[in-house]
Amino acid sequence: MAKLKIDIRESIELNNNKYDSFNTYTIESINEISKRITTVPVHEQEIAYVSGSIGRGAFITSDVRYMRFTNMGNSVDPVADVLLTFKNTNDAEFAVKIPNGGSFLYQGISGSGVAGTLAASGSALSGSQLFITGSTTSDDVFGSLSTITAKSSGSSCDIEYFIASN
């Protein structure tokens, strides 16, 4: 088993003052990674599947510790965004827009992976609003991540994903 070291660095100078930040996070017991670049079309396409059991192309829910998605762009439409939708086992979803060159990170929890990590409501791409009633820290509000889909806002573009599991 290996350690996955994640470094996040921001560097900016405003009015001759530097406001730099550097954070390191280490995830223990990683023994499997998947790194892939794939073309995202203008219609929604499943790019990753998370399940409680072994299956073709599935990542195991309790084992996933870290996921990174980066919009690699394309030469035809350099401003195309990637719309990522994360769906949980309760059929609720949320979406994020990743600009060209941008990344989105999703981390699992030690001991349970991506089980119980996603609270959402309705269909993210249909414009419904997210409202959670009651305590947002209650485990019954959070479903397990099950599916990740992607689509391009312009012409097809590439996305790189990196998924680490134990």
C-alpha positions as CSV (number, residue, x, y, z in Angstrom):
1,M,0.0,0.0,0.0
2,A,1.2,3.5,-0.8
3,K,0.5,7.0,0.4
4,L,-1.1,9.5,-2.0
5,K,0.3,13.0,-1.4
6,I,-1.9,15.9,-2.6
7,D,-0.3,19.3,-2.8
8,I,-2.4,22.4,-3.4
9,R,-0.6,25.7,-4.1
10,E,-1.9,29.2,-4.7
11,S,0.4,32.0,-5.5
12,I,-0.6,35.7,-6.0
13,E,1.0,39.1,-5.5
14,L,-1.3,42.1,-4.9
15,N,0.0,45.6,-4.3
16,N,3.5,44.3,-3.9
17,N,2.4,41.8,-1.2
18,K,2.5,38.0,-1.6
19,Y,-0.5,36.0,-0.5
20,D,0.7,32.5,-1.1
21,S,-0.8,29.3,0.3
22,F,0.5,25.8,0.3
23,N,-1.4,22.8,1.7
24,T,-0.5,19.2,1.7
25,Y,-2.8,16.3,2.4
26,T,-1.7,12.6,2.6
27,I,-4.1,9.7,2.2
28,E,-2.8,6.4,3.6
29,S,-3.3,2.9,2.2
30,I,-3.8,3.5,-1.5
31,N,-3.3,0.4,-3.6
32,E,-5.2,1.2,-6.7
33,I,-5.4,4.2,-9.1
34,S,-7.2,4.9,-12.3
35,K,-6.0,7.8,-14.5
36,R,-7.8,8.4,-17.8
37,I,-8.3,11.1,-20.4
38,T,-11.6,10.8,-22.3
39,T,-13.5,13.0,-24.7
40,V,-16.7,14.5,-23.2
41,P,-19.5,15.1,-25.8
42,V,-22.1,17.8,-25.7
43,H,-24.7,15.4,-24.4
44,E,-24.5,13.8,-20.9
45,Q,-22.3,10.7,-20.7
46,E,-21.4,8.5,-17.7
47,I,-17.7,8.6,-17.0
48,A,-17.5,6.8,-13.7
49,Y,-19.6,4.4,-11.7
50,V,-19.3,3.6,-8.0
51,S,-20.9,0.5,-6.5
52,G,-20.9,-1.7,-3.4
53,S,-19.8,-4.7,-5.5
54,I,-17.3,-5.5,-8.1
55,G,-18.4,-4.9,-11.7
56,R,-17.1,-3.9,-15.1
57,G,-15.7,-0.4,-14.8
58,A,-17.0,0.1,-11.2
59,F,-15.1,1.6,-8.3
60,I,-16.0,0.1,-4.9
61,T,-17.9,2.6,-2.8
62,S,-16.1,1.9,0.5
63,D,-12.6,2.0,-1.1
64,V,-12.6,5.3,-3.1
65,R,-10.5,7.9,-1.2
66,Y,-9.8,10.6,-3.7
67,M,-11.1,11.8,-7.1
68,R,-9.8,14.6,-9.3
69,F,-11.5,15.8,-12.5
70,T,-9.6,18.3,-14.8
71,N,-11.0,20.0,-17.9
72,M,-8.3,19.6,-20.5
73,G,-10.2,21.7,-23.1
74,N,-9.8,21.4,-26.8
75,S,-8.3,23.5,-29.6
76,V,-11.7,24.2,-31.3
77,D,-13.5,25.7,-28.4
78,P,-11.1,26.9,-25.7
79,V,-13.8,28.3,-23.5
80,A,-15.9,25.1,-23.3
81,D,-16.8,24.2,-19.8
82,V,-17.3,20.6,-18.5
83,L,-20.5,20.0,-16.5
84,L,-20.0,17.2,-14.0
85,T,-23.0,15.7,-12.3
86,F,-22.6,13.6,-9.2
87,K,-25.6,11.3,-8.4
88,N,-26.1,9.5,-5.2
89,T,-27.9,6.2,-4.3
90,N,-31.1,8.2,-3.4
91,D,-31.3,9.4,-7.1
92,A,-30.4,13.0,-6.0
93,E,-27.7,14.9,-7.7
94,F,-25.6,18.0,-7.8
95,A,-23.5,19.5,-10.6
96,V,-20.4,21.6,-10.9
97,K,-19.1,23.5,-13.9
98,I,-15.3,23.2,-14.5
99,P,-13.8,25.8,-16.8
100,N,-11.0,25.0,-19.3
101,G,-7.9,24.1,-17.3
102,G,-9.8,23.9,-14.0
103,S,-10.2,21.0,-11.6
104,F,-12.7,19.6,-9.1
105,L,-11.7,17.4,-6.2
106,Y,-14.0,14.9,-4.4
107,Q,-12.6,13.1,-1.4
108,G,-13.8,9.9,0.3
109,I,-13.6,9.3,4.0
110,S,-11.2,6.9,5.6
111,G,-13.1,3.7,6.5
112,S,-16.1,4.3,4.4
113,G,-14.9,5.8,1.1
114,V,-17.7,7.7,-0.7
115,A,-20.5,6.1,1.2
116,G,-22.7,8.7,2.9
117,T,-20.8,11.7,1.4
118,L,-23.3,13.2,-1.0
119,A,-26.4,15.2,0.0
120,A,-28.4,16.6,-2.9
121,S,-31.9,17.1,-4.1
122,G,-33.6,16.6,-7.5
123,S,-32.0,16.8,-10.9
124,A,-29.0,19.1,-11.0
125,L,-29.1,19.8,-14.8
126,S,-32.9,20.5,-14.8
127,G,-32.4,23.7,-12.7
128,S,-34.1,22.4,-9.5
129,Q,-33.0,23.9,-6.3
130,L,-31.2,22.2,-3.4
131,F,-33.0,22.3,-0.1
132,I,-32.1,20.1,2.8
133,T,-34.4,20.0,5.7
134,G,-33.2,19.1,9.2
135,S,-29.6,18.6,10.2
136,T,-27.1,18.5,7.4
137,T,-24.8,16.5,9.6
138,S,-27.2,13.7,9.9
139,D,-26.1,10.6,8.1
140,D,-29.6,9.9,6.8
141,V,-29.4,13.0,4.6
142,F,-26.2,11.8,2.8
143,G,-26.5,9.1,0.2
144,S,-23.5,7.2,-1.3
145,L,-22.0,8.5,-4.5
146,S,-23.1,6.2,-7.3
147,T,-22.6,7.8,-10.8
148,I,-20.6,10.6,-12.3
149,T,-21.6,12.0,-15.7
150,A,-20.1,14.7,-17.8
151,K,-21.1,16.9,-20.8
152,S,-19.4,19.8,-22.6
153,S,-21.1,23.2,-22.7
154,G,-19.6,23.8,-26.2
155,S,-18.0,21.4,-28.6
156,S,-16.5,18.1,-27.3
157,C,-13.5,18.5,-25.0
158,D,-11.2,16.3,-23.0
159,I,-11.4,15.5,-19.3
160,E,-8.8,13.8,-17.2
161,Y,-9.8,11.9,-14.1
162,F,-7.7,10.4,-11.4
163,I,-9.3,8.1,-8.9
164,A,-7.4,6.5,-6.0
165,S,-8.8,3.6,-3.9
166,N,-7.5,1.3,-1.2
